Amino acid sequence: MMRIQLLQIFIAIVSLSLVTTQCMNQKAQVQNHFPGACATDIGVGDRGIPWVLGCGPPVGKGDYYIFSWNASKWDMIPGVAVRIAVEPDGTPWIVNAGQQIYKRSANGWQQVAGCARDIAVGQNSSAWILGCKSTGTDGFEIYTRSGSGWDRVAGAATKIAVEPDGTPWIINTGGQIYKRSATSWKQIPGCAKDIGVGQNDSAWILGCTSAGAGGFEIQSWNGSKWRTIPGSATGIAVEANGTAWVINVEGKTFRL
């Protein structure tokens, strides 16, 4: 009888432990998952407030609605876009399907002269864009904000991200990765589909290897090589402190 009672107590303890572990895992998932809006692109500042472009259906020429997280739910923001980036102070910039560029100003959008396919911004409005003109093989022309205009920078890319200090990283059509160093580009080993960077070279990429239905491997840079993180994603952005945010194939948003 005593053995049976001890066995029952042991089983109860193990069951409680499993339930507790499951609850903790569920809690962690809830903390990291930002439910409600289906996203196609994401940008985030250093205050941990993400901005996303919804999943559609597309509006007009192919734009998506804009949403901002308010700590409990997504607020829909007037305007539409196809690409979004956020300064460290939380100010978003967008590019719409017409390749026009806008910066958030107070409660509206201020148009910025230029034509872009992608955009990235650091602190103090240190903006970089991929222009509308293809170079032929490696992607689109690269420009950096200079006063009220844009200066052409040698090179070409299909994706761009910027550290808080304004240092850009790019990906070209072959998936090759480069970081701006002084007046040239330094190649970083690896192959990427998308990229996001924080301060002190805290770079994250979606690698070229498929990981799951429609998503790609998530990898972080440790200074010499890429470390693969469990999971898969279709879009990525990085806070100034190096914390990554991803969108999965279902359009769900997660903070890693």
Buried (B, 14 or more C-beta within 10 A) or exposed (E): EEEEEEEEEEEEEEEEEEEEEEEEEEEEEEEEEBEBBBBBBBBBBBEBBBBBBBBEEBBEEEBBBBBBBEEEEBEEBEBBBBBBBBBBBBBBBBBBBEBBBBBBEEEEBEEBEBBBBBBBBBBEBBBBBBBEEBBEEBBBBBBBBEEEEBEEBEBBBBBBBBBBEBBBBBBBBEBBBBBBEEEEBEEBEBBBBBBBBBBEBBBBBBBBEEBEEEBBBBBBBEEEEBEEBEBBBBBBBBBBEBBBBBBBBEBBBBBB
